[in-house]
Amino acid sequence: MFEIAAVAVVIAHVFAVIRALRGPTVFDRLLAGNTIGTAAILLLAVVGFLTGRPEFLDIGITYGLLNLIGTLAVLKFFRFGDLSHDAQEEGAEL
């Protein structure tokens, strides 16, 4: 049963990679990258369950936090043009 789930996650991962390569806009590619990260977390959880190694879940949680921070950094870069933008410089405009 979990082997089928692992195959389904790998297939979803392949589709997300195709979308990341062919996406017409940057935001489509960003969403595909976020989906790739989520699929990787799911694959880590399934493989950890299949092999009986619960520490894979800790790796998945850490990777999820890094995925979130990376997505926010890319969005900030595309909105402001740099990562060191300070909202107080422009009169607290967000």
N, CA, C and O atoms as a Tinker XYZ file with bonds, in Angstrom:
   376  protein
     1  N      0.811000   -1.199000    0.000000    73     2
     2  CA     0.000000    0.000000    0.000000    64     1     3
     3  C      0.859000    1.269000    0.000000    63     2     4     5
     4  O      0.611000    2.197000   -0.771000    81     3
     5  N      1.867000    1.297000    0.871000    73     3     6
     6  CA     2.740000    2.469000    0.932000    64     5     7
     7  C      3.694000    2.521000   -0.253000    63     6     8     9
     8  O      4.184000    3.592000   -0.612000    81     7
     9  N      3.956000    1.372000   -0.859000    73     7    10
    10  CA     4.761000    1.379000   -2.084000    64     9    11
    11  C      4.029000    2.106000   -3.203000    63    10    12    13
    12  O      4.639000    2.830000   -3.991000    81    11
    13  N      2.719000    1.909000   -3.265000    73    11    14
    14  CA     1.903000    2.599000   -4.272000    64    13    15
    15  C      1.889000    4.108000   -3.988000    63    14    16    17
    16  O      1.929000    4.918000   -4.915000    81    15
    17  N      1.834000    4.472000   -2.724000    73    15    18
    18  CA     1.877000    5.889000   -2.360000    64    17    19
    19  C      3.214000    6.499000   -2.755000    63    18    20    21
    20  O      3.263000    7.636000   -3.225000    81    19
    21  N      4.301000    5.752000   -2.567000    73    19    22
    22  CA     5.624000    6.265000   -2.946000    64    21    23
    23  C      5.710000    6.468000   -4.457000    63    22    24    25
    24  O      6.277000    7.460000   -4.916000    81    23
    25  N      5.158000    5.548000   -5.225000    73    23    26
    26  CA     5.156000    5.688000   -6.687000    64    25    27
    27  C      4.308000    6.888000   -7.102000    63    26    28    29
    28  O      4.693000    7.628000   -8.007000    81    27
    29  N      3.180000    7.086000   -6.464000    73    27    30
    30  CA     2.320000    8.233000   -6.790000    64    29    31
    31  C      3.015000    9.554000   -6.472000    63    30    32    33
    32  O      2.881000   10.521000   -7.221000    81    31
    33  N      3.753000    9.600000   -5.369000    73    31    34
    34  CA     4.476000   10.817000   -5.021000    64    33    35
    35  C      5.598000   11.080000   -6.031000    63    34    36    37
    36  O      5.846000   12.230000   -6.394000    81    35
    37  N      6.270000   10.028000   -6.482000    73    35    38
    38  CA     7.325000   10.200000   -7.483000    64    37    39
    39  C      6.732000   10.696000   -8.800000    63    38    40    41
    40  O      7.333000   11.543000   -9.460000    81    39
    41  N      5.569000   10.188000   -9.192000    73    39    42
    42  CA     4.913000   10.649000  -10.420000    64    41    43
    43  C      4.507000   12.120000  -10.278000    63    42    44    45
    44  O      4.681000   12.898000  -11.216000    81    43
    45  N      3.974000   12.505000   -9.130000    73    43    46
    46  CA     3.628000   13.908000   -8.896000    64    45    47
    47  C      4.880000   14.780000   -8.925000    63    46    48    49
    48  O      4.841000   15.914000   -9.402000    81    47
    49  N      5.976000   14.255000   -8.418000    73    47    50
    50  CA     7.246000   14.968000   -8.437000    64    49    51
    51  C      7.706000   15.215000   -9.876000    63    50    52    53
    52  O      8.176000   16.306000  -10.201000    81    51
    53  N      7.571000   14.212000  -10.730000    73    51    54
    54  CA     7.954000   14.350000  -12.145000    64    53    55
    55  C      7.102000   15.408000  -12.829000    63    54    56    57
    56  O      7.621000   16.235000  -13.579000    81    55
    57  N      5.801000   15.390000  -12.576000    73    55    58
    58  CA     4.922000   16.405000  -13.174000    64    57    59
    59  C      5.268000   17.813000  -12.694000    63    58    60    61
    60  O      5.188000   18.772000  -13.462000    81    59
    61  N      5.651000   17.933000  -11.433000    73    59    62
    62  CA     6.033000   19.247000  -10.902000    64    61    63
    63  C      7.335000   19.729000  -11.537000    63    62    64    65
    64  O      7.489000   20.922000  -11.801000    81    63
    65  N      8.270000   18.818000  -11.784000    73    63    66
    66  CA     9.517000   19.207000  -12.452000    64    65    67
    67  C      9.245000   19.659000  -13.879000    63    66    68    69
    68  O      9.835000   20.631000  -14.349000    81    67
    69  N      8.360000   18.960000  -14.561000    73    67    70
    70  CA     7.989000   19.375000  -15.922000    64    69    71
    71  C      7.351000   20.754000  -15.897000    63    70    72    73
    72  O      7.636000   21.583000  -16.761000    81    71
    73  N      6.495000   21.008000  -14.924000    73    71    74
    74  CA     5.861000   22.323000  -14.809000    64    73    75
    75  C      6.885000   23.403000  -14.483000    63    74    76    77
    76  O      6.774000   24.532000  -14.960000    81    75
    77  N      7.870000   23.064000  -13.681000    73    75    78
    78  CA     8.902000   24.046000  -13.355000    64    77    79
    79  C      9.743000   24.391000  -14.582000    63    78    80    81
    80  O     10.183000   25.531000  -14.726000    81    79
    81  N      9.967000   23.437000  -15.453000    73    79    82
    82  CA    10.757000   23.694000  -16.651000    64    81    83
    83  C      9.969000   24.416000  -17.735000    63    82    84    85
    84  O     10.538000   25.203000  -18.493000    81    83
    85  N      8.673000   24.160000  -17.818000    73    83    86
    86  CA     7.863000   24.715000  -18.903000    64    85    87
    87  C      6.962000   25.865000  -18.486000    63    86    88    89
    88  O      6.261000   26.421000  -19.332000    81    87
    89  N      6.955000   26.240000  -17.217000    73    87    90
    90  CA     6.054000   27.277000  -16.732000    64    89    91
    91  C      6.209000   28.587000  -17.484000    63    90    92    93
    92  O      7.333000   29.049000  -17.680000    81    91
    93  N      5.110000   29.197000  -17.909000    73    91    94
    94  CA     5.251000   30.427000  -18.691000    64    93    95
    95  C      5.690000   31.633000  -17.867000    63    94    96    97
    96  O      6.306000   32.550000  -18.410000    81    95
    97  N      5.394000   31.655000  -16.585000    73    95    98
    98  CA     5.790000   32.801000  -15.767000    64    97    99
    99  C      6.682000   32.341000  -14.618000    63    98   100   101
   100  O      6.784000   31.150000  -14.326000    81    99
   101  N      7.310000   33.295000  -13.988000    73    99   102
   102  CA     8.174000   33.008000  -12.846000    64   101   103
   103  C      7.360000   32.452000  -11.683000    63   102   104   105
   104  O      7.831000   31.593000  -10.939000    81   103
   105  N      6.149000   32.943000  -11.536000    73   103   106
   106  CA     5.334000   32.491000  -10.407000    64   105   107
   107  C      4.846000   31.059000  -10.602000    63   106   108   109
   108  O      4.659000   30.338000   -9.622000    81   107
   109  N      4.636000   30.632000  -11.851000    73   107   110
   110  CA     4.336000   29.229000  -12.101000    64   109   111
   111  C      5.514000   28.348000  -11.715000    63   110   112   113
   112  O      5.343000   27.275000  -11.137000    81   111
   113  N      6.706000   28.816000  -12.042000    73   111   114
   114  CA     7.901000   28.060000  -11.689000    64   113   115
   115  C      8.118000   28.034000  -10.178000    63   114   116   117
   116  O      8.558000   27.025000   -9.627000    81   115
   117  N      7.811000   29.132000   -9.521000    73   115   118
   118  CA     7.935000   29.186000   -8.064000    64   117   119
   119  C      6.952000   28.227000   -7.394000    63   118   120   121
   120  O      7.305000   27.523000   -6.448000    81   119
   121  N      5.736000   28.207000   -7.888000    73   119   122
   122  CA     4.740000   27.292000   -7.339000    64   121   123
   123  C      5.143000   25.839000   -7.592000    63   122   124   125
   124  O      4.948000   24.980000   -6.731000    81   123
   125  N      5.703000   25.564000   -8.770000    73   123   126
   126  CA     6.179000   24.212000   -9.058000    64   125   127
   127  C      7.341000   23.841000   -8.139000    63   126   128   129
   128  O      7.430000   22.704000   -7.675000    81   127
   129  N      8.223000   24.791000   -7.879000    73   127   130
   130  CA     9.319000   24.516000   -6.948000    64   129   131
   131  C      8.828000   24.219000   -5.547000    63   130   132   133
   132  O      9.366000   23.349000   -4.863000    81   131
   133  N      7.808000   24.941000   -5.122000    73   131   134
   134  CA     7.213000   24.686000   -3.819000    64   133   135
   135  C      6.548000   23.306000   -3.790000    63   134   136   137
   136  O      6.612000   22.599000   -2.784000    81   135
   137  N      5.918000   22.937000   -4.890000    73   135   138
   138  CA     5.299000   21.614000   -4.995000    64   137   139
   139  C      6.356000   20.513000   -4.972000    63   138   140   141
   140  O      6.137000   19.452000   -4.388000    81   139
   141  N      7.494000   20.760000   -5.603000    73   139   142
   142  CA     8.584000   19.788000   -5.575000    64   141   143
   143  C      9.055000   19.579000   -4.134000    63   142   144   145
   144  O      9.313000   18.449000   -3.721000    81   143
   145  N      9.166000   20.657000   -3.380000    73   143   146
   146  CA     9.560000   20.540000   -1.983000    64   145   147
   147  C      8.555000   19.759000   -1.156000    63   146   148   149
   148  O      8.931000   18.942000   -0.316000    81   147
   149  N      7.277000   20.012000   -1.397000    73   147   150
   150  CA     6.237000   19.290000   -0.669000    64   149   151
   151  C      6.239000   17.808000   -1.031000    63   150   152   153
   152  O      6.078000   16.951000   -0.162000    81   151
   153  N      6.421000   17.510000   -2.311000    73   151   154
   154  CA     6.481000   16.104000   -2.732000    64   153   155
   155  C      7.705000   15.416000   -2.139000    63   154   156   157
   156  O      7.644000   14.234000   -1.798000    81   155
   157  N      8.805000   16.136000   -2.014000    73   155   158
   158  CA     9.996000   15.546000   -1.401000    64   157   159
   159  C      9.751000   15.229000    0.073000    63   158   160   161
   160  O     10.208000   14.204000    0.579000    81   159
   161  N      9.033000   16.109000    0.751000    73   159   162
   162  CA     8.709000   15.859000    2.159000    64   161   163
   163  C      7.811000   14.627000    2.288000    63   162   164   165
   164  O      8.014000   13.793000    3.170000    81   163
   165  N      6.825000   14.521000    1.409000    73   163   166
   166  CA     5.951000   13.338000    1.427000    64   165   167
   167  C      6.743000   12.072000    1.134000    63   166   168   169
   168  O      6.517000   11.037000    1.761000    81   167
   169  N      7.667000   12.149000    0.186000    73   167   170
   170  CA     8.474000   10.978000   -0.152000    64   169   171
   171  C      9.378000   10.592000    1.022000    63   170   172   173
   172  O      9.565000    9.406000    1.293000    81   171
   173  N      9.933000   11.571000    1.710000    73   171   174
   174  CA    10.726000   11.272000    2.902000    64   173   175
   175  C      9.888000   10.574000    3.968000    63   174   176   177
   176  O     10.350000    9.630000    4.610000    81   175
   177  N      8.664000   11.039000    4.153000    73   175   178
   178  CA     7.792000   10.429000    5.163000    64   177   179
   179  C      7.439000    8.989000    4.793000    63   178   180   181
   180  O      7.450000    8.103000    5.648000    81   179
   181  N      7.128000    8.761000    3.527000    73   179   182
   182  CA     6.748000    7.405000    3.098000    64   181   183
   183  C      7.947000    6.469000    3.179000    63   182   184   185
   184  O      7.817000    5.343000    3.659000    81   183
   185  N      9.104000    6.913000    2.720000    73   183   186
   186  CA    10.297000    6.062000    2.776000    64   185   187
   187  C     10.688000    5.805000    4.231000    63   186   188   189
   188  O     11.090000    4.694000    4.578000    81   187
   189  N     10.573000    6.811000    5.073000    73   187   190
   190  CA    10.855000    6.608000    6.493000    64   189   191
   191  C      9.922000    5.592000    7.124000    63   190   192   193
   192  O     10.334000    4.805000    7.976000    81   191
   193  N      8.658000    5.611000    6.704000    73   191   194
   194  CA     7.716000    4.625000    7.241000    64   193   195
   195  C      8.022000    3.235000    6.707000    63   194   196   197
   196  O      7.955000    2.255000    7.450000    81   195
   197  N      8.360000    3.140000    5.414000    73   195   198
   198  CA     8.637000    1.828000    4.821000    64   197   199
   199  C      9.893000    1.194000    5.408000    63   198   200   201
   200  O      9.942000   -0.022000    5.598000    81   199
   201  N     10.898000    1.997000    5.694000    73   199   202
   202  CA    12.142000    1.454000    6.225000    64   201   203
   203  C     12.156000    1.375000    7.746000    63   202   204   205
   204  O     13.092000    0.824000    8.326000    81   203
   205  N     11.136000    1.916000    8.398000    73   203   206
   206  CA    11.079000    1.867000    9.855000    64   205   207
   207  C     12.036000    2.832000   10.526000    63   206   208   209
   208  O     12.509000    2.575000   11.633000    81   207
   209  N     12.325000    3.943000    9.861000    73   207   210
   210  CA    13.246000    4.941000   10.411000    64   209   211
   211  C     12.504000    6.250000   10.624000    63   210   212   213
   212  O     12.373000    7.040000    9.689000    81   211
   213  N     12.017000    6.497000   11.836000    73   211   214
   214  CA    11.227000    7.709000   12.095000    64   213   215
   215  C     12.031000    9.004000   12.040000    63   214   216   217
   216  O     11.450000   10.089000   12.003000    81   215
   217  N     13.364000    8.906000   12.034000    73   215   218
   218  CA    14.156000   10.132000   11.952000    64   217   219
   219  C     14.031000   10.807000   10.589000    63   218   220   221
   220  O     14.404000   11.972000   10.450000    81   219
   221  N     13.520000   10.112000    9.590000    73   219   222
   222  CA    13.253000   10.732000    8.294000    64   221   223
   223  C     12.186000   11.814000    8.421000    63   222   224   225
   224  O     12.186000   12.777000    7.655000    81   223
   225  N     11.280000   11.664000    9.378000    73   223   226
   226  CA    10.264000   12.692000    9.596000    64   225   227
   227  C     10.893000   13.987000   10.109000    63   226   228   229
   228  O     10.449000   15.077000    9.750000    81   227
   229  N     11.918000   13.871000   10.942000    73   227   230
   230  CA    12.629000   15.068000   11.400000    64   229   231
   231  C     13.303000   15.779000   10.233000    63   230   232   233
   232  O     13.288000   17.008000   10.157000    81   231
   233  N     13.887000   15.015000    9.336000    73   231   234
   234  CA    14.507000   15.601000    8.148000    64   233   235
   235  C     13.445000   16.277000    7.290000    63   234   236   237
   236  O     13.682000   17.352000    6.739000    81   235
   237  N     12.278000   15.653000    7.175000    73   235   238
   238  CA    11.189000   16.236000    6.400000    64   237   239
   239  C     10.686000   17.545000    6.995000    63   238   240   241
   240  O     10.393000   18.488000    6.260000    81   239
   241  N     10.583000   17.611000    8.308000    73   239   242
   242  CA    10.141000   18.847000    8.960000    64   241   243
   243  C     11.168000   19.963000    8.735000    63   242   244   245
   244  O     10.803000   21.104000    8.454000    81   243
   245  N     12.442000   19.623000    8.860000    73   243   246
   246  CA    13.490000   20.614000    8.612000    64   245   247
   247  C     13.457000   21.093000    7.172000    63   246   248   249
   248  O     13.591000   22.289000    6.911000    81   247
   249  N     13.281000   20.176000    6.239000    73   247   250
   250  CA    13.220000   20.543000    4.830000    64   249   251
   251  C     11.984000   21.401000    4.551000    63   250   252   253
   252  O     12.038000   22.297000    3.708000    81   251
   253  N     10.892000   21.145000    5.233000    73   251   254
   254  CA     9.694000   21.966000    5.072000    64   253   255
   255  C      9.916000   23.398000    5.519000    63   254   256   257
   256  O      9.453000   24.333000    4.866000    81   255
   257  N     10.622000   23.577000    6.630000    73   255   258
   258  CA    10.939000   24.927000    7.099000    64   257   259
   259  C     11.868000   25.649000    6.126000    63   258   260   261
   260  O     11.691000   26.838000    5.862000    81   259
   261  N     12.854000   24.935000    5.595000    73   259   262
   262  CA    13.743000   25.537000    4.606000    64   261   263
   263  C     12.994000   25.883000    3.320000    63   262   264   265
   264  O     13.279000   26.899000    2.687000    81   263
   265  N     12.051000   25.051000    2.943000    73   263   266
   266  CA    11.232000   25.312000    1.749000    64   265   267
   267  C     10.407000   26.582000    1.947000    63   266   268   269
   268  O     10.302000   27.397000    1.031000    81   267
   269  N      9.834000   26.754000    3.104000    73   267   270
   270  CA     9.053000   27.954000    3.395000    64   269   271
   271  C      9.912000   29.212000    3.367000    63   270   272   273
   272  O      9.534000   30.213000    2.758000    81   271
   273  N     11.062000   29.162000    4.021000    73   271   274
   274  CA    11.948000   30.323000    4.057000    64   273   275
   275  C     12.453000   30.654000    2.660000    63   274   276   277
   276  O     12.539000   31.826000    2.294000    81   275
   277  N     12.787000   29.638000    1.882000    73   275   278
   278  CA    13.244000   29.867000    0.511000    64   277   279
   279  C     12.177000   30.490000   -0.359000    63   278   280   281
   280  O     12.472000   31.384000   -1.151000    81   279
   281  N     10.942000   30.036000   -0.229000    73   279   282
   282  CA     9.840000   30.595000   -1.009000    64   281   283
   283  C      9.602000   32.049000   -0.644000    63   282   284   285
   284  O      9.397000   32.884000   -1.525000    81   283
   285  N      9.627000   32.361000    0.645000    73   283   286
   286  CA     9.440000   33.750000    1.065000    64   285   287
   287  C     10.575000   34.646000    0.581000    63   286   288   289
   288  O     10.342000   35.796000    0.211000    81   287
   289  N     11.798000   34.128000    0.582000    73   287   290
   290  CA    12.930000   34.917000    0.105000    64   289   291
   291  C     12.819000   35.200000   -1.393000    63   290   292   293
   292  O     13.104000   36.314000   -1.834000    81   291
   293  N     12.412000   34.214000   -2.168000    73   291   294
   294  CA    12.260000   34.421000   -3.613000    64   293   295
   295  C     11.137000   35.407000   -3.895000    63   294   296   297
   296  O     11.276000   36.265000   -4.766000    81   295
   297  N     10.029000   35.300000   -3.173000    73   295   298
   298  CA     8.934000   36.248000   -3.374000    64   297   299
   299  C      9.351000   37.666000   -3.000000    63   298   300   301
   300  O      8.982000   38.617000   -3.688000    81   299
   301  N     10.110000   37.821000   -1.925000    73   299   302
   302  CA    10.587000   39.151000   -1.539000    64   301   303
   303  C     11.538000   39.714000   -2.582000    63   302   304   305
   304  O     11.513000   40.911000   -2.871000    81   303
   305  N     12.378000   38.854000   -3.147000    73   303   306
   306  CA    13.301000   39.304000   -4.178000    64   305   307
   307  C     12.555000   39.788000   -5.420000    63   306   308   309
   308  O     12.915000   40.812000   -6.000000    81   307
   309  N     11.529000   39.063000   -5.825000    73   307   310
   310  CA    10.788000   39.472000   -7.015000    64   309   311
   311  C      9.907000   40.695000   -6.764000    63   310   312   313
   312  O      9.589000   41.426000   -7.703000    81   311
   313  N      9.516000   40.924000   -5.535000    73   311   314
   314  CA     8.693000   42.096000   -5.253000    64   313   315
   315  C      9.522000   43.368000   -5.129000    63   314   316   317
   316  O      9.143000   44.410000   -5.662000    81   315
   317  N     10.665000   43.289000   -4.421000    73   315   318
   318  CA    11.437000   44.482000   -4.127000    64   317   319
   319  C     12.749000   44.585000   -4.909000    63   318   320   321
   320  O     13.351000   45.658000   -4.941000    81   319
   321  N     13.197000   43.523000   -5.526000    73   319   322
   322  CA    14.422000   43.569000   -6.298000    64   321   323
   323  C     15.674000   43.209000   -5.529000    63   322   324   325
   324  O     16.723000   42.996000   -6.136000    81   323
   325  N     15.598000   43.136000   -4.224000    73   323   326
   326  CA    16.713000   42.684000   -3.400000    64   325   327
   327  C     16.176000   42.102000   -2.094000    63   326   328   329
   328  O     15.021000   42.316000   -1.725000    81   327
   329  N     17.036000   41.367000   -1.413000    73   327   330
   330  CA    16.607000   40.725000   -0.169000    64   329   331
   331  C     16.811000   41.611000    1.051000    63   330   332   333
   332  O     16.329000   41.290000    2.138000    81   331
   333  N     17.514000   42.714000    0.886000    73   331   334
   334  CA    17.795000   43.582000    2.031000    64   333   335
   335  C     16.843000   44.777000    2.099000    63   334   336   337
   336  O     17.165000   45.794000    2.713000    81   335
   337  N     15.684000   44.657000    1.477000    73   335   338
   338  CA    14.717000   45.753000    1.479000    64   337   339
   339  C     14.183000   45.965000    2.890000    63   338   340   341
   340  O     13.820000   45.011000    3.578000    81   339
   341  N     14.138000   47.227000    3.314000    73   339   342
   342  CA    13.636000   47.579000    4.629000    64   341   343
   343  C     12.388000   48.422000    4.454000    63   342   344   345
   344  O     12.433000   49.454000    3.784000    81   343
   345  N     11.278000   48.008000    5.039000    73   343   346
   346  CA    10.019000   48.719000    4.876000    64   345   347
   347  C     10.062000   50.092000    5.539000    63   346   348   349
   348  O      9.330000   50.986000    5.115000    81   347
   349  N     10.880000   50.291000    6.550000    73   347   350
   350  CA    10.941000   51.581000    7.227000    64   349   351
   351  C     11.622000   52.646000    6.377000    63   350   352   353
   352  O     11.437000   53.842000    6.602000    81   351
   353  N     12.412000   52.206000    5.399000    73   351   354
   354  CA    13.067000   53.171000    4.509000    64   353   355
   355  C     12.053000   53.916000    3.638000    63   354   356   357
   356  O     12.271000   55.071000    3.272000    81   355
   357  N     10.967000   53.262000    3.317000    73   355   358
   358  CA     9.958000   53.856000    2.442000    64   357   359
   359  C      8.713000   54.290000    3.202000    63   358   360   361
   360  O      7.638000   54.374000    2.607000    81   359
   361  N      8.820000   54.555000    4.447000    73   359   362
   362  CA     7.685000   54.995000    5.229000    64   361   363
   363  C      6.733000   53.877000    5.597000    63   362   364   365
   364  O      5.517000   54.070000    5.583000    81   363
   365  N      7.270000   52.698000    5.929000    73   363   366
   366  CA     6.481000   51.530000    6.342000    64   365   367
   367  C      5.506000   51.103000    5.283000    63   366   368   369
   368  O      4.376000   50.728000    5.597000    81   367
   369  N      5.916000   51.151000    4.030000    73   367   370
   370  CA     5.051000   50.705000    2.924000    64   369   371
   371  C      5.302000   49.234000    2.644000    63   370   372   373
   372  O      6.443000   48.817000    2.445000    81   371
   373  N      4.231000   48.446000    2.629000    73   371   374
   374  CA     4.329000   47.022000    2.289000    64   373   375
   375  C      3.339000   46.649000    1.262000    63   374   376
   376  O      3.278000   45.489000    0.855000    81   375
